[in-house]
Amino acid sequence: MTSGGRRRRPRRTASRVELSRFASRDLLSEAVAGVLQRPGRSALTALGTVLGVGTFVAILGLTATTSSQIDSRFNKLTATEVTVEDVGDPEDPLTGTSFPDDAASRIEALNGVEHAGVYWPVALAEGEGVRSAPVGASVTENETQVVAASSGVLRAAAPTLQQGRVFDSYHERSAEPVAVIGSGMAARLGITTLSTQPAVFIGDRPFTVIGIVSDVQRKPDLLLSVVIPSTVAADGWGGPGAEAPAKMLISTALGAAPQIADEAPLALDPARPGHFKAVPPPDPKALRSTIGDDLNQLFLLLAAICLVIGAVGIANTTLVAVLERTGEIGLRRALGARGRHITTQFLAESGALGALGGLVGTSLGVITVVSVAAAREWTPVVHPVAVLTAPAIGLATGLLAGLYPSWRASLIEPAEALRR
């Protein structure tokens, strides 16, 4: 009672309405149930993500594996090669060659040098060429380079002989008219065997072919040339000059090439080391980085295309599922589910598809790298970061693909959905 005799009305307290909740466990079970409800469609939907993530992992693994293999082969071959160029005297370009007569022995005396030799292209007179028969016979003349080389050049090139042998220091000292040619050159000249002691004619001078080379580890242009002893070339066509400067090919032990490149000019001519330019092998790290970047840019683009295709497939399937499950969505809304719950449910389903595709794709990518490496007898290299992030990429692809369909599902009205 109040002082005026009126009865006080009790205050109405607002009833607390408990907000609907969607537990994480229920969300996960619903997502898995939605994926397993149509396993065939789910597998085909996740195939794009599997291909994209698998390609991503395989590309990174194969790129790292091939880069490692490139380093190994580079160190065994190119990193053991040094070329010395005769730059001569810029004030007097007509002084002739700067290489001394004993250039090969001077360089081979250095610690770490295996073989060394001087070579230069022979300047043939106009009308001279390489023939497989005497002058005047009905044969085809070849525009073939003739290379004058010391015996050390052929040893440094590490040739693989198909037939015969290479000339040595005896042929060089005796000025023997012999020649070594590549297998392709021999086929064009019609030389199939050395048992008949075939000859090639440079101009009108015959040279007995004593060796046919099928491959070389260094200086591959020798396969397309006729190689003759340097003493024979100097007697017939003169030595190297300004138009045909001499060079030196040096094969070294592994790791000795940079040091030999520094020491070679001084060993050849201590008084005039500036007449020589030693070219060391390029940096293998720069080579690996360049090749790796090119491969990554090319193949990662393909992986991105596969991921886009997978995302489109997931989005399409999720959107179709929304249309097919309109009644289910309306019933959930009528029982208290809110729009954000419907959105979360379909996002979880699309994310589950993406994550499943990411896991399978990661496994297939690693298996691909190991299989290719085993078949090629390489050491497989797979970065742990790529393996750990690949499933996350699949999950992110699925979530992005499910944004629009899940948003469409949240806009469905319960009454309209149940009426359908």
Stockholm file with secondary structure:
# STOCKHOLM 1.0

chainA/1-420         MTSGGRRRRPRRTASRVELSRFASRDLLSEAVAGVLQRPGRSALTALGTVLGVGTFVAILGLTATTSSQIDSRFNKLTATEVTVEDVGDPEDPLTGTSFPDDAASRIEALNGVEHAGVYWPVALAEGEGVRSAPVGASVTENETQVVAASSGVLRAAAPTLQQGRVFDSYHERSAEPVAVIGSGMAARLGITTLSTQPAVFIGDRPFTVIGIVSDVQRKPDLLLSVVIPSTVAADGWGGPGAEAPAKMLISTALGAAPQIADEAPLALDPARPGHFKAVPPPDPKALRSTIGDDLNQLFLLLAAICLVIGAVGIANTTLVAVLERTGEIGLRRALGARGRHITTQFLAESGALGALGGLVGTSLGVITVVSVAAAREWTPVVHPVAVLTAPAIGLATGLLAGLYPSWRASLIEPAEALRR
#=GR chainA/1-420 SS CCTTSCCCCCCCCCCCCCCCCCCHHHHHHHHHHHHHHSHHHHHHHHHHHHHHHHHHHHHHHHHHHHHHHHHHHHHHTGGGEEEEEECCCTTCTTSCCCSCTTHHHHHHTSTTEEEEEEEEECCCCTTCCEESSCTTSSCCCBCCEEEEECHHHHHHHCEEEEEECCCCHHHHHHTCCEEEEEHHHHHHHTCCCSTTCCEEEETTEEEEEEEEEEEESSCGGGGGEEEEEHHHHHHHHCCCCSSSCCEEEEEECTTCHHHHHHHHHHHHCTTCGGGEEEECCCCHHHHHHHHHHHHHHHHHHHHHHHHHHHHHHHHHHHHHHHHHTHHHHHHHHHTTCCHHHHHHHHHHHHHHHHHHHHHHHHHHHHHHHHHHHHHHTCCCCCCHHHHHHHHHHHHHHHHHHTHHHHHHHHTCCHHHHHHC
#=GC SS_cons         CCTTSCCCCCCCCCCCCCCCCCCHHHHHHHHHHHHHHSHHHHHHHHHHHHHHHHHHHHHHHHHHHHHHHHHHHHHHTGGGEEEEEECCCTTCTTSCCCSCTTHHHHHHTSTTEEEEEEEEECCCCTTCCEESSCTTSSCCCBCCEEEEECHHHHHHHCEEEEEECCCCHHHHHHTCCEEEEEHHHHHHHTCCCSTTCCEEEETTEEEEEEEEEEEESSCGGGGGEEEEEHHHHHHHHCCCCSSSCCEEEEEECTTCHHHHHHHHHHHHCTTCGGGEEEECCCCHHHHHHHHHHHHHHHHHHHHHHHHHHHHHHHHHHHHHHHHHTHHHHHHHHHTTCCHHHHHHHHHHHHHHHHHHHHHHHHHHHHHHHHHHHHHHTCCCCCCHHHHHHHHHHHHHHHHHHTHHHHHHHHTCCHHHHHHC
//
